């Protein structure tokens, strides 16, 4: 029996310090041996958002311990590791540099190959950890820093079909939560507030709903929430605003995803209609339910990573590392951190005032 590759993955693009060891079975299916994640909620709570310098300092303090724990939990020895995969971007430059530098040093010390990984590619491939997934498929990536529809054609080949022209969806959730007085990270709490509220209490805008293809916009929605929040008097008003906000997001994603289905089918004419939703916001049960309903109507197979793989983690980084390792797509130790790094490098940058759709 030939030895299967053992890959160490390292993630430090924002406020999670994470390490994971992954290998595969005889059928070539990935096996996660360990997946250790250290969050920084307590570090950033009083500021209401991630402070890059504090995040980087926390990464520096924890990364050695996190990697050692991942190796110990895997039941493997350091010498058995075949390659090291680190997130190289996109993300906060001071945070990326910590995991990237550590991964390079670790690979050099073992004299093993190094793999620089695109964080978004980790999210794109994350469902492969738990299910067989054939290319091509349509991806909706919704997280704190990214919101986009992508045609995932094969490893390293992506076509962006739509993106946010302003705020990412996770950012809109977090900012709405802050306006409602919910502690950071507030996004996940919006769902709990919404369960107690009337989703029809407030009529909120749905920016570019009927134009721009499957591009997204959330800045105008966030501004509307800001105006309403100034007149909130009761706790029930907060619940109603959270419910109205979440319902508005569901309506936007439902329509834009339907458009994305058409764009995807024109792009690749797929044999199988597969829709993957990944990123931190994919953990929202209400959004998940609405998108599953849409998939049933449109004859798409819907796939969501397990909750523990929706947010930032190193198992998804190790998985991309494993895929690249098998193709011998190694990187040099001088590979730079890339705070901006699109999966579709030919896609236009669509952000800011004056964007034409």
C-alpha positions in Angstrom: 0.0 0.0 0.0 1.5 3.3 -1.1 1.7 6.1 1.4 -1.0 8.7 1.0 0.0 12.4 1.1 -0.2 14.1 4.5 -0.8 17.9 4.3 -0.5 20.5 7.0 -2.8 23.4 6.4 -2.4 26.8 8.1 -5.0 29.7 8.0 -4.5 33.3 9.4 -6.2 35.6 6.9 -8.4 37.4 9.4 -9.2 36.7 13.1 -9.0 32.9 13.2 -5.7 31.1 13.8 -6.1 27.6 12.5 -4.2 24.5 11.6 -5.3 21.1 10.1 -3.8 17.9 8.9 -5.5 16.1 6.0 -4.8 12.9 4.0 -7.0 10.6 1.8 -8.2 7.1 1.7 -7.6 4.4 -1.0 -10.5 5.8 -3.0 -8.9 9.3 -3.0 -11.5 10.8 -0.7 -10.1 13.3 1.8 -9.8 12.5 5.5 -9.5 15.3 8.1 -7.2 14.0 10.9 -7.4 17.3 12.9 -8.9 20.7 12.5 -8.0 23.2 15.3 -9.4 26.7 15.2 -8.7 29.5 17.7 -11.1 32.5 17.4 -10.3 36.0 18.6 -13.8 37.2 19.7 -12.6 38.3 23.1 -9.8 40.3 21.5 -12.0 42.4 19.2 -15.3 42.5 21.1 -14.8 45.9 22.7 -14.0 47.4 19.3 -17.1 46.0 17.5 -14.9 44.6 14.7 -11.6 43.1 13.8 -8.6 45.4 14.6 -5.8 44.2 12.2 -2.8 44.9 14.4 -4.4 43.1 17.4 -5.4 40.2 15.2 -1.8 39.8 13.9 -0.4 39.9 17.4 -2.9 37.2 18.5 -1.8 35.0 15.5 1.8 35.4 16.5 1.1 34.4 20.1 -1.0 31.3 19.2 0.2 29.9 15.9 3.0 27.7 17.2 0.7 26.2 19.8 -2.2 25.7 17.3 0.1 23.9 14.8 1.5 21.6 17.5 -2.0 20.8 18.7 -3.1 20.0 15.2 -0.2 17.6 14.8 -0.8 16.0 18.1 -4.6 15.6 17.5 -3.9 14.0 14.1 -1.9 11.1 15.7 0.9 11.7 13.2 4.5 12.7 13.6 6.1 15.9 12.2 8.4 13.8 10.0 5.3 12.2 8.2 4.1 15.5 6.8 4.6 15.7 3.1 3.9 19.3 2.4 2.7 22.6 4.1 -0.1 24.7 2.7 -0.7 28.2 4.0 -3.2 30.9 3.1 -1.5 33.6 1.0 -4.5 35.7 0.4 -6.9 37.4 0.2 -7.2 39.0 3.7 -5.5 41.4 6.1 -1.9 41.7 5.1 -0.6 41.8 8.7 -2.6 38.6 9.5 -1.8 36.7 6.3 1.9 37.3 6.8 1.9 35.4 10.1 0.6 32.1 8.8 2.4 32.5 5.5 5.8 33.0 7.1 5.2 30.3 9.6 4.2 27.8 6.9 7.2 28.7 4.8 9.6 28.3 7.7 7.9 25.0 8.7 8.2 23.6 5.1 11.9 24.7 4.9 12.8 23.1 8.2 11.3 19.8 7.0 12.7 20.3 3.5 9.2 19.6 2.1 7.2 21.4 -0.6 5.3 24.6 0.2 1.9 25.5 -1.3 0.5 29.0 -1.2 -3.3 28.8 -1.1 -6.1 31.2 -2.1 -8.5 31.5 0.9 -11.5 31.7 -1.5 -10.4 28.5 -3.2 -10.5 26.8 0.2 -14.2 27.9 0.6 -14.9 26.9 -3.0 -13.6 23.3 -2.5 -14.7 22.9 1.2 -17.7 20.6 0.4 -15.3 18.1 -1.1 -14.2 17.3 2.4 -17.5 15.6 3.2 -19.0 14.7 -0.2 -18.1 13.6 -3.7 -18.3 16.7 -5.9 -17.8 16.8 -9.7 -16.8 19.8 -11.7 -18.2 22.1 -12.9 -20.5 23.5 -10.3 -22.0 26.9 -9.3 -20.6 28.5 -6.1 -22.2 31.2 -4.0 -19.5 32.4 -1.6 -21.0 34.5 1.2 -18.7 35.6 4.0 -17.6 38.6 6.0 -15.3 39.8 3.3 -16.7 38.3 0.1 -20.0 37.8 -1.8 -19.8 36.3 -5.3 -21.2 33.8 -7.7 -18.5 31.7 -9.4 -18.5 28.9 -12.0 -16.0 26.4 -10.5 -14.8 24.6 -13.7 -11.8 22.7 -12.2 -9.0 23.2 -9.7 -7.6 26.6 -10.5 -10.2 27.5 -13.2 -12.9 29.9 -12.1 -15.3 32.3 -13.9 -16.9 35.0 -11.8 -20.6 35.5 -12.8 -21.5 38.1 -10.2 -20.1 39.9 -7.1 -21.0 42.6 -4.6 -20.3 46.1 -5.8 -20.0 47.4 -2.2 -20.4 45.5 1.1 -20.0 41.8 1.5 -23.1 40.1 2.9 -21.3 39.0 6.2 -20.2 42.6 6.7 -23.8 43.8 6.2 -25.0 41.3 8.8 -22.3 42.4 11.3 -23.0 46.1 10.8 -26.7 45.6 11.2 -26.1 43.7 14.4 -23.9 46.6 15.7 -26.7 49.1 15.0 -29.0 46.9 17.0 -26.6 46.8 19.9 -25.5 43.2 19.5 -21.9 42.4 20.5 -19.3 41.4 17.9 -19.5 39.1 16.1 -23.2 40.0 15.7 -24.0 38.4 12.4 -24.9 35.0 13.8 -27.1 36.7 16.5 -29.2 38.4 13.8 -30.8 35.0 13.0 -31.8 34.6 16.7 -33.3 38.0 16.9 -35.1 37.4 13.6 -36.8 34.4 15.0 -38.6 36.6 17.5 -39.6 39.3 15.0 -42.1 40.2 12.4 -40.4 40.0 9.0 -43.0 42.3 7.4 -42.8 45.1 9.9 -40.3 47.2 7.9 -40.1 47.5 4.2 -36.4 47.7 3.3 -34.7 48.5 -0.1 -33.4 45.7 -2.3 -30.5 47.4 -4.2 -30.0 46.5 -7.9 -32.5 43.7 -7.6 -33.8 44.1 -11.1 -30.5 45.1 -12.8 -26.8 44.1 -12.9 -27.3 40.4 -13.6 -26.4 38.5 -10.5 -24.2 41.2 -9.0 -25.1 42.2 -5.5 -25.3 45.4 -3.4 -26.0 45.8 0.3 -24.8 49.3 1.2 -28.2 50.9 0.6 -29.9 48.3 2.7 -27.4 48.9 5.5 -28.1 52.7 5.3 -31.9 52.1 5.6 -31.3 50.0 8.7 -29.2 52.8 10.2 -32.1 55.3 9.7 -34.7 53.0 11.2 -32.5 52.0 14.1 -32.3 55.6 15.3 -36.1 55.5 16.1 -36.1 52.1 17.8 -37.7 52.3 21.3 -38.5 48.7 22.3 -36.7 45.4 22.3 -39.4 44.0 20.0 -38.5 46.7 17.4 -35.0 45.3 17.3 -36.4 41.8 16.7 -38.7 43.1 14.0 -35.9 45.0 12.2 -33.6 41.9 12.4 -36.4 39.8 10.9 -37.2 42.4 8.2 -33.5 42.6 7.3 -33.1 38.9 7.1 -36.2 38.5 4.9 -34.9 41.2 2.6 -31.6 39.3 2.2 -33.5 36.1 1.5 -35.5 37.8 -1.3 -32.3 39.3 -2.8 -30.4 36.0 -2.8 -33.4 34.1 -4.1 -33.7 36.3 -7.2 -30.0 36.8 -7.8 -29.3 33.0 -7.5 -32.1 32.3 -10.0 -30.3 34.6 -12.4 -26.9 33.0 -11.6 -28.4 29.6 -12.5 -29.2 30.9 -16.0 -25.7 32.5 -16.3 -24.0 29.3 -15.2 -26.0 27.2 -17.7 -25.0 29.5 -20.5 -21.4 29.5 -19.4 -20.8 25.7 -19.1 -23.9 23.8 -20.2 -23.4 21.4 -17.2 -24.3 17.7 -17.2 -25.2 18.0 -13.5 -26.8 21.1 -12.0 -24.9 21.5 -8.7 -25.1 24.6 -6.4 -22.6 25.0 -3.6 -23.0 27.6 -0.9 -19.9 28.3 1.3 -18.5 30.9 3.6 -19.6 32.0 7.1 -23.1 33.2 6.1 -23.8 29.7 4.7 -24.4 28.7 8.3 -27.6 30.8 8.5 -30.4 28.3 8.6 -33.1 30.6 7.2 -31.0 31.6 4.2 -30.0 27.9 3.7 -33.7 26.8 3.8 -34.7 29.4 1.1 -31.9 28.5 -1.2 -32.6 24.8 -0.8 -36.3 25.5 -1.8 -35.0 27.3 -4.9 -32.8 24.4 -5.9 -35.7 22.0 -5.6 -37.8 24.3 -7.9 -35.0 24.6 -10.4 -33.8 21.0 -10.3 -30.4 21.8 -8.8 -28.5 19.7 -6.2 -27.7 21.9 -3.2 -24.6 21.4 -1.2 -23.5 23.2 2.0 -20.4 22.5 4.0 -20.9 21.4 7.6 -21.3 24.3 10.0 -17.7 23.9 11.3 -16.4 24.3 7.7 -18.5 27.3 6.7 -16.3 29.8 8.6 -12.6 30.3 8.2 -10.7 27.0 8.9 -7.5 25.3 8.0 -9.1 22.0 6.8 -10.2 23.7 3.6 -6.7 25.2 3.1 -5.2 21.7 3.6 -7.7 20.2 1.1 -6.6 22.6 -1.7 -3.0 21.9 -0.7 -3.7 18.2 -1.1 -5.3 18.7 -4.6 -2.3 20.9 -5.6 0.2 18.5 -4.1 -1.1 15.6 -6.3 -0.6 17.8 -9.4 2.9 18.9 -8.1 1.8 22.6 -8.2 4.3 23.7 -5.6 5.3 27.3 -4.8 8.5 29.0 -4.0 9.3 30.2 -0.5 9.4 33.8 -1.6 5.7 33.7 -2.6 4.2 37.0 -1.5 1.1 37.7 0.6 -1.8 38.9 -1.5 -4.3 41.0 0.4 -6.4 41.1 -2.9 -6.5 37.9 -4.8 -9.4 37.1 -7.1 -10.2 33.5 -8.1 -11.1 34.8 -11.5 -8.1 36.9 -12.3 -9.7 38.2 -15.5 -12.8 39.6 -13.6 -13.2 43.4 -13.4 -12.9 45.1 -10.1 -16.5 46.2 -9.2 -16.5 48.4 -6.1 -17.1 52.0 -5.2 -19.2 54.9 -6.5 -19.8 55.2 -10.2 -19.8 51.4 -10.9 -21.8 50.8 -14.1 -24.0 47.7 -14.2 
